[in-house]
Amino acid sequence: MDSSALTRAVRIGFVCSLVLLPALLVAFAAHGSAGTVSHALHLLFAASVAVELMALVVVVVVCRAHEPGEPIRRTWILLAACLAVRLLAELRLGTLYLGWGPEGGSGLYVFYVIGLRYLYTASDLLFAAGLVSAMLSYRATGLPFGATWREGVYLAGILALPVLAFLLSPTMNAWFLPEAGDQVKIFRFTQVCVGSAVACLCVVLRRFALQMGAGALGRVWTAVWIGGLAHVASFLVFALMEAVWPESAELFEQYALWIYAGCWLVASAQQREIALLARRPQEEAEKE
């Protein structure tokens, strides 16, 4: 299977999952027991991690496909680091789902459960650094870039997400509820703020790509843009579902994170195709 056919297969499979998964999640949440819902959550989490791992492998291939001096290589190295750190965070969460980890009450337990959850924040900061690196690379071409009213609407909507999530989520706005630990609320609010900043950068970078002629490059950054939006929207989804259907809140939050993982795989597969096509003339010349 050539690179374009592989990219198309990844895209079609991902789109099909976006249609089928919500129906399955609703069925689990509406008719399943608490144990069934928990199993469904863990399976979707494991599937998301597997997709992120595949995306990381493809991103590493993309990094190797670009020459060391190319500015875009630095971008994809930062994005590879983003995925690697996120996978470490997911590994930690997976051990907690399985009931593994340090003994409760110890300092190591506090660090493992509370401190290491900020690996997600570190991953998002690396994501932001990669996006900034890409924007600087494209700005260096000398092409003029400008925003439209659509980007203004997108940015305004994204910046409203932290406020909406804070107002809607009992876990985040009930600061004095004894059952809602302050550390959980601080972490979630930190994540939704950092995620919103990343999503704003995705909007700007997508605009850069579209002004450079869209096409394959536009598809790469459109996928990253959708993934960034899904990432920050996961907090709003959790807040909404926690308020109206608490049993399904974590399931649909994980569904949004499934979209995030899938968009990474689609974007990295598309960038791999671009990199391989760019190298083909050079390889053919070397053969001659």
Summary of the structure (lengths in Angstrom):
residues: 288
radius of gyration: 20.0
end to end distance: 25.1
largest distance: 72.9
contacts: 907
relative contact order: 0.14
helix: 86%
strand: 0%
